[in-house]
Amino acid sequence: MTRSVTTRGSIVGRRAARTAVALSATAGLTYGLPSLATLRRLRLRVTPTLAGVGADDHVALTFDDGPDPASTPQFLDVLAELDVRSTFFVLGSLLERSPSLAREMVAAGHELAVHGWDHRPMLLRGPRSTRDQLVRTRDLVAEVTGRTPRFVRPPHGILSAGLLVAARDLELTPVLWSAWGRDWTAQATPRSVLDTLAPDLRGGATVLLHDCDCTSAPGAWRSALGALPEIAARCEDAGLRLGPLAEHGLRGR
């Protein structure tokens, strides 16, 4: 009798363990499912607003990973010469080191948005850590510039359920991109950036570039910097306005 009870208890225990593993895997899959939206072509069809598809006569120019006092001021100079404003998705850890640069960016008419406190993918964080990343960066942007950011883009463009929930609660609109220049590699040049962008540089596009090499090949930002005048010229020739997300006509949250 004792053996029978022990056997049944062992079986029940194994079943419970298998159930727990299955539930854990399901929860993990559910948490990670939004990351499927990072597949650019798929999200263009399924979630165009998330992909940054906006007004037909406008192209949104965005930069990730700054601000960096070694590179960002050079972008500000070129953008001023072109009379173009843009959106910078900033890392809180870098913003904390260069608050005066952030104020200069806003004074020049640029928009600051939330990229995270650091560049670790959000899928490697739990909901609480994810929310903390967004809150700390949002609050620092508001404190330093006097303007509360409207948009968020997670590091690597990798979404999670935790990020989407936190963004909704914090009144931040997630925006990824519909065109990029692959400007983060050691082989990138202004010409390669332009060639990569060309098929997707059209009305309604959100362009992703980088104003900092903190997560890229050293000096890779120079490829994006060198491509800016031609990007602006191509938009002008096509009768397209080039500017920040605030002017892109997104539907919002």
C-alpha positions in Angstrom: 0.0 0.0 0.0 2.8 2.4 0.9 4.6 1.6 -2.4 1.4 2.2 -4.4 0.9 5.6 -2.7 4.6 6.5 -3.2 4.4 5.5 -6.9 1.2 7.5 -7.4 2.8 10.5 -5.6 5.9 10.2 -7.9 3.7 10.1 -11.0 1.7 13.1 -9.9 4.9 14.9 -9.1 6.4 14.3 -12.5 3.2 15.4 -14.2 3.1 18.6 -12.1 6.7 19.3 -13.1 6.0 18.7 -16.8 2.9 21.0 -16.5 5.0 23.7 -14.9 7.6 23.5 -17.6 4.9 23.7 -20.3 3.3 26.7 -18.7 6.7 28.4 -18.3 7.5 27.8 -22.0 4.0 29.1 -23.0 4.5 32.2 -20.9 7.9 32.8 -22.4 6.5 32.5 -25.9 3.6 34.8 -25.2 6.0 37.4 -23.7 8.2 37.2 -26.8 5.6 37.0 -29.5 5.6 40.8 -30.2 9.3 40.5 -31.2 8.0 38.9 -34.4 7.0 42.4 -35.4 10.7 43.2 -35.7 10.6 41.4 -39.1 10.5 44.6 -41.2 8.6 43.4 -44.2 6.0 41.6 -42.1 5.4 44.6 -39.8 5.0 46.9 -42.9 2.0 44.8 -43.9 0.5 43.9 -40.5 1.4 46.9 -38.3 2.2 49.9 -40.5 2.0 52.5 -37.7 4.4 50.5 -35.6 6.7 50.4 -38.6 6.6 54.2 -38.7 4.5 54.5 -41.9 3.1 58.0 -41.8 1.9 60.8 -44.1 2.4 60.2 -47.8 4.2 63.5 -48.3 6.6 63.1 -45.3 9.7 61.1 -44.5 10.7 60.8 -40.8 14.4 61.0 -40.1 15.4 59.2 -36.9 18.7 58.4 -35.2 19.5 55.8 -32.5 22.0 55.3 -29.7 23.2 58.8 -28.8 23.8 61.4 -27.6 27.5 61.2 -28.0 29.7 64.4 -27.7 32.1 63.0 -30.2 29.7 62.5 -33.0 26.2 63.9 -32.4 27.3 67.6 -32.7 28.5 66.8 -36.2 25.0 65.6 -37.1 23.6 68.7 -35.6 25.9 70.9 -37.8 24.9 69.1 -41.0 21.2 69.0 -40.2 21.4 72.8 -39.5 23.0 73.4 -42.9 20.3 71.3 -44.5 17.6 73.0 -42.4 16.2 69.6 -41.4 14.9 68.5 -38.0 14.9 64.9 -36.8 14.0 62.6 -33.9 16.8 61.2 -31.8 16.1 58.0 -29.8 18.5 58.4 -26.8 20.0 56.1 -24.3 19.5 57.4 -20.8 23.0 56.3 -19.7 24.5 58.5 -22.4 22.1 61.4 -21.9 23.0 61.4 -18.2 26.6 62.1 -19.2 25.8 64.9 -21.7 22.8 66.8 -20.6 24.0 70.1 -22.1 24.2 68.3 -25.5 20.6 67.2 -25.2 19.5 70.7 -24.5 21.4 71.9 -27.5 19.6 69.3 -29.6 16.2 70.4 -28.5 17.1 74.1 -28.9 17.9 73.3 -32.5 14.4 72.0 -33.0 15.1 68.3 -32.8 12.9 65.8 -30.9 14.2 63.4 -28.3 12.6 60.0 -27.8 13.2 57.0 -25.6 15.5 54.2 -26.6 16.2 52.7 -23.2 18.6 53.3 -20.4 21.1 50.9 -21.9 21.2 48.9 -25.1 20.4 45.5 -23.7 17.5 43.8 -25.7 14.2 44.1 -23.9 13.4 40.4 -24.4 16.2 39.7 -21.9 14.4 41.7 -19.2 11.3 41.1 -17.2 8.3 43.5 -17.1 9.5 45.4 -14.1 13.0 45.9 -15.5 11.6 46.9 -18.9 9.3 49.5 -17.3 12.2 50.9 -15.2 14.2 51.4 -18.4 11.5 53.4 -20.0 10.6 55.4 -16.9 14.2 56.4 -16.1 14.9 57.5 -19.6 11.6 59.3 -20.1 11.9 61.2 -16.8 15.5 62.2 -17.5 14.6 63.5 -21.0 11.8 65.5 -19.4 14.0 66.8 -16.6 16.9 67.8 -18.9 15.0 69.3 -21.8 11.7 70.3 -20.2 9.8 68.2 -22.8 8.3 64.8 -22.2 9.0 62.4 -25.0 6.2 60.9 -27.1 7.9 57.9 -28.8 9.9 54.8 -27.8 12.0 52.5 -29.9 13.5 49.5 -28.1 17.2 48.6 -28.6 17.7 46.5 -31.7 14.1 47.1 -32.5 13.2 44.0 -30.5 9.7 44.3 -28.9 8.3 42.4 -26.0 4.9 42.3 -24.3 6.4 44.0 -21.3 7.6 46.9 -23.4 4.2 47.3 -25.1 2.4 47.3 -21.8 4.8 49.7 -20.2 4.7 52.0 -23.2 0.9 52.1 -23.1 0.9 52.9 -19.4 3.5 55.6 -19.8 1.8 57.1 -22.9 4.7 56.4 -25.2 4.1 55.4 -28.8 6.3 52.5 -30.0 7.8 53.2 -33.4 10.3 51.0 -35.3 11.3 51.9 -38.9 10.5 51.1 -42.5 13.8 52.0 -44.1 17.4 51.7 -42.8 20.9 52.3 -44.0 22.8 49.5 -42.3 25.2 52.2 -41.2 26.5 50.3 -38.1 28.9 48.0 -39.9 32.6 48.5 -40.4 32.1 48.3 -44.2 29.4 51.0 -44.3 30.0 54.1 -46.4 27.8 57.0 -47.4 27.2 55.3 -50.8 26.3 51.9 -49.2 23.9 53.7 -46.9 22.2 55.5 -49.8 22.0 52.3 -51.9 20.4 50.3 -49.0 17.9 53.1 -48.3 16.9 53.7 -51.9 14.2 51.0 -52.3 12.4 52.2 -49.2 13.0 55.9 -49.3 9.5 57.0 -50.2 6.6 59.0 -48.8 5.5 57.7 -45.4 8.8 56.1 -44.6 10.6 56.2 -41.2 14.4 56.1 -41.7 16.7 54.6 -39.2 20.3 55.8 -38.9 22.8 56.1 -36.0 24.5 59.2 -34.6 26.7 57.2 -32.3 28.9 54.1 -32.5 28.5 52.9 -28.9 26.9 49.7 -30.2 28.3 49.8 -33.8 31.7 49.5 -35.5 34.1 52.3 -34.4 33.4 55.3 -36.6 30.5 53.7 -38.4 28.4 56.8 -37.8 30.4 58.7 -40.4 28.7 56.7 -43.1 25.3 58.1 -42.0 26.7 61.6 -41.6 28.0 61.6 -45.2 24.8 60.3 -46.6 22.6 63.0 -45.1 22.9 65.7 -47.8 21.9 63.2 -50.5 19.0 61.9 -48.5 17.7 65.4 -48.1 18.2 66.1 -51.8 16.4 63.0 -52.9 13.4 63.8 -50.6 13.3 67.4 -52.0 13.5 66.2 -55.6 10.6 63.8 -54.8 8.5 66.6 -53.3 8.7 65.0 -49.8 9.1 66.8 -46.5 11.9 65.5 -44.3 11.5 65.9 -40.6 10.9 64.4 -37.1 8.3 61.9 -36.1 6.2 64.6 -34.5 5.4 65.8 -38.0 5.0 62.4 -39.5 1.2 62.1 -39.0 1.3 58.8 -37.0 -2.0 57.8 -35.6 -0.5 57.6 -32.1 -1.2 55.0 -29.3 
